[in-house]
Amino acid sequence: MDKIQLSKPSLGEDELSAVREVFSTGYLGMGEYVREFENKLGVMFNRQAVCVSSGTAALQLALEAIGINKGDEVLVQSMTYTATYQAIIAAGGIPISCDINELDLSLDLSDAKRKLTKKTKAILPVHYGGYAGRIKELYSFASDNKLRVIEDAAHAFGSSVDDNLVGSFGDICCFSFDPVKSITCGEGGAIITNDTSVIRHVQSARILGLNKDTGVKLEDNSFCYEFTAGQGWRYHMSNVSAAIGLVQLGKSNDLIRKRRLLAFRYAQNLSDEPKLSLLPYNYNDVAPYIFVVLILDGNRDKILENLKKFGIHAGFHYYPCHLHPYFSQFGKYYLPVTENIYSKLLTLPMHADLEIKHVDFVSTYLKRELNN
Ligand SMILES: *Cc1c(COP(=O)(O)O)cnc(C)c1O
């Protein structure tokens, strides 16, 4: 059996010819492909969409757009990618580390409640593994406490809650289209919201704070714009990325259907193994970006190492953010569930080019590893 990668993009001739098409236009920067990608995302979620260079940039600009200022506190689960924390800090906020629910690894609202202060401005749930099942409770918590909500939906493209797509409801939703996410632009991200002021802020901040409405054309190819919007960044999306994203978006139903099929198979293969437990996600709702199991009896790192000998590249998501030395300056926390669970988390290979036979192979070797 070939090497089985943990994750990889599913790309083909279609993406390549889309990039070739952009080359032939001679304009690689942010232009009509980005606008078309934004329009298509807007239709998909029935909201406004603005595209940026990464999921991290999307989170940072969304936080800036809601007015996060120096010292403002953002409630966030420590069980996330470091990008979530870095985005909060880049926007001037302080990440307030919260624990997770043991059952499904979603943000623990009772812990969030204990950590509310006068400086709390926003709550940033992470749809770990694509699961957003507790989002209604989170929105009622946020509205009770007058908090803005920014959803880190980097794992949850295509997931739904009660038949509503993640991104089609709520306050602000951020997606990532990095190379290993469920659909990719190469690199990219998007902010989806109904809040026009957020869209306006991001449209300007992603391109150095440029205010297009006040642009004055001097002569051919020479523009003088007023930079009135404040601090800006070079976080826009390129036509090259958007062209890839448009093709991937067109295939997204198939890509996600495939991931769901593989997740169902893993669940079927592994549900009778007492030395591990499965996350209780319903893969009709969850569009699985990763497939995670909990090792109840066994050494996770040893298992990772041994699976590698059979060409199986597993991994784990994540080492808790609050335990990273750099983030500890923003507060010392004891998060019992997070700290108990992280060394048991094992992520099995999951991507749209994987086949059922690979899932069976991985399942067999994992069981063998647990029981030898
Ligand atoms: C991938 C990811 C991000 C960041 O997205 P990039 O596009 O890689 O910058 C943020 N949060 C989570 C949970 C992610 O998995």
Residues whose N, C-alpha, C, O or C-beta is under 5 A from the ligand:
A	BS01	LIG	S54 G55 T56 T80 Y81 A83 T84 D152 A154 S176 F177 D178 G188
